[in-house]
């Protein structure tokens, strides 16, 4: 089965690199503020929502990657409780 490797432009910075977790969360917070303000038109609201979902998915993928790295690093040191 072929894996979808297309990267959503919403998760890329101005240099074409994936945004950091912290920057992505900051952008999500800004999006939520705009959506809650009630001052955006429906088309922009949908675009902001889609960007927020893409950023959220990106953050979840980063967290899963970090979790795997932590598990791997601690594997040789016994269990972490």
N, C-alpha and C positions, 0 to 999 in steps of 0.2 A: 504494500500500500504506500502511495506517495505521500510524503509529509508536506504540509503547506508551510513554506518558508517565507512567504511574503510578509514584510514588516509594515505595520501600520505607520504612516508618516507622523501620526500624533505622538509616537513614542521616541521620535528622533529629534535631536537638538539641531541647532543651526549648522553644525559641522557634519551632520549625517550620522552621528553616533547615538546609540541608545541613551536616553536620559537616565540619570541616577534615580534611585528610589526617592530620595529626599526632594528632588526637583519635581518628580511626577506627583508626589503627594501634595506639594505646594500648589501645583497647577490644578489638581483636583479640588483643593480648598477654594481656589479662585473661581472655578467653574460653579461650585455649589453656591458661593456667595452671589454670583451673577444670576443663577437660576432662582434663588430665593428672593432676589430683589424685585422680581416681577416686571422689570423694565426692558426685557428682551423680547423681540418678536418671535413668533412660533418657529420660523425657519432657523433662526439663530439658536433657539432653545434646543431644537432637535440636534443641530450640529454640535452644540456644547455637550449635550447628553452623550452623543456617540463618541466624542473625544474623551469624555470622562470614563466611559466604559473601557475604551482602549487603554487609557492610562491605568485604570484599576486592574485590568488583566495583566498589564506589564508589571505592575507592582506585585501581584500575586505570583507571577513567574519568577521575579527576582527573589521573593521570599522563599519560594521552593528551592531555588538554586542555593541561596544562603544556608537554608536548612540542611541541604545535602552536603555542603562544604563543612558545616559544623559537625554533622554526623561522621563524616569521613575523618575529620581532624581528631575527634574524640574517640574514634574506634580503637585506637591503639592505647588509649589512656584509661580504659575501663568504662563502665556505664556512667552516664550523667543523670543524676536524679534531682 
